[in-house]
C-alpha cells in the first residue's frame, strides 16, 4: 500500500467526514486518475525524439506511454493522417498515488521560482496544470536529455465542484498558493 493511500484511508477520509457530516462515505471525493500528456509537435522533426521522450515519460510515470496520432490530415499545420504527435500516460491505483506523492514532496519544490499552483479547477472537479521542463524530475538523467520538453498533468477526481476538488487536493498535500 502506498504511503499517500494509507494516509488517505486513515486520516483524510475522517477529516472529510467531519467537515461534511451529512454526506455518506461513498459521496466523498477521491482521486480517480492522473493523466500525463506530452505534445511533441516541433520535436518530431528529429527522428529519435519520439523514442527519447517516450523513455523519459516511462521513467517518471512507471509505465509505457501511449503514442497519440493525428486523426486526419491538416495541410496548414503540416500534419498527415496517422502521424505521431504526442504521448499520454494514465495512472491509476498505486502508481497514481506514488506519482502524486513524489510530485508534491520532491518534484514541485524543484520547480524554479515556485510559489504554488493557482487554485482554479475546470468546474467539474478536475485540476490541470502544465510543467515547462521535464528535467525537474529526479528520475531523468540530465546527461541524456537533448531538448527540454513540457507536459500537461490532469488530476481527475470524483468531486462534483471546484471547492470539493481543492479541499481534497489540499488534504492530500498538493502545493497551492
C-alpha positions, 0 to 999 in steps of 0.5 A: 500500500502506498504511503499517500493511500494509507494516509488517505484511508486513515486520516483524510477520509475522517477529516472529510467526514467531519467537515461534511457530516451529512454526506455518506462515505461513498459521496466523498471525493477521491482521486480517480486518475492522473493523466500525463500528456506530452505534445511533441509537435516541433520535436518530431522533426528529429527522428529519435525524439519520439523514442527519447521522450517516450523513455523519459515519460516511462521513467517518471510515470512507471509505465509505457506511454501511449503514442497519440496520432493525428486523426486526419490530415491538416495541410496548414499545420503540416500534419498527415493522417496517422502521424505521431504527435504526442504521448499520454500516460494514465495512472491509476491505483498505486502508481497514481498515488506514488506519482502524486506523492513524489510530485508534491514532496520532491518534484514541485519544490524543484520547480524554479521560482515556485510559489504554488499552483493557482487554485482554479479547477475546470468546474467539474472537479478536475485540476490541470496544470502544465510543467515547462521542463521535464528535467525537474524530475529526479528520475531523468538523467540530465546527461541524456536529455537533448531538448527540454520538453513540457507536459500537461498533468490532469488530476481527475477526481470524483468531486462534483465542484471546484471547492470539493476538488481543492479541499481534497487536493489540499488534504492530500498535500498538493502545493497551492498558493 
